[in-house]
Amino acid sequence: MHDAPLPDLVLYGRSGCGLCDETRVLLHALIGERASAGRPTPTLVERDIEADPALERAFFASIPVVELGGRRLELATSAAKLRRLMSDVLDA
């Protein structure tokens, strides 16, 4: 086990985005699943793209976007892809 801090799990979205809400619920469930299994669990950080014009331009058409350890998933609504992203980055 290494002592390096875990990267934050970042969810880019905006209010009123149903897919963002679904992804938030999924991420909380996956983090809980990892914690129950005793695996490293990242901190979920949410970023509202409407608060930053550059983020809004970059991500408006592809939210929810999830980023972890320099890797990014656009239209991140698949539990399998999110689980794999966490596993690839955190369990390496």
N, C-alpha and C positions, 0 to 999 in steps of 0.2 A: 504494500500500500504506500502510495507517495503522499507527501504532505503539502503538495502544491494546492492552492485554493482552487475550487471548482469554478468554471466559468458560469456566469449567470445565464439562465434560460430566458431569452427575451421574446416577448410576444408583441409584435407590432399590429395594431388594429385601430379601430375608432368606435365611438359610441354609436349604437344603432346598427351595428354590424352583427347579424345573426350568426354568421360563420365564425366570427371572432369569439362570440359567446360560447359556441359549441367547442371551439378549440381550447378556450380557457378551461372549461369543465374537463375535457380530455386530458389536458396537461396536469391539472390537479390530481386526477385519477392515476395517471402514469407516475407522477412523483410519489404518490401514496403507495403505489405498487412497488416501486423501487425501495422506498423506506421500509416497507414490510419485509422485503427480501434482504434487508441489510446492505443494499447497494448504495453507492454515492448518489445523493439527491441534490440537484441544483436549486438555487433560489429563482423563483419565477419573478421576472421584472416585466411590467407592462409599459409600453410606450404608445401614447396616443399620437397617431400620425397627423391629426388635425392641429396639434400644438406646434408642429414644425413643418413649414412649407417645403423644405427639402425632402423630408421623409414622406410627406403627402405626395409630392411629385414622383418619388421613387417607388412607392408601394401602393398607391391608391388602387390600381387595377389588380393587385395580386395579394391583398390582405385576405385572411390572416397570414402573416409572415412570422416564422419562428426561427430564431438564430441561437446557435449554441457553439461555443468554441470556434468561431470563424466559419462555421457551416450554416447555410441558410436553406430553409424550405419555404417556398412560396405556395399560396393556397393550401396551407398546412391544415388539412382536415382529416387526414388518415391516421388512425391510431397506430397502425402497423409502421408507417413511415416515421411517425414521431417517436415511437418506441425504439426503432432502429437508430435514429439520429442520436438519442440519448445513450444507447448502448455503445454505438461506434465512438462517440466522443468521451463518455465518462468511464467506460469499462476497458479502455485500451491498455 
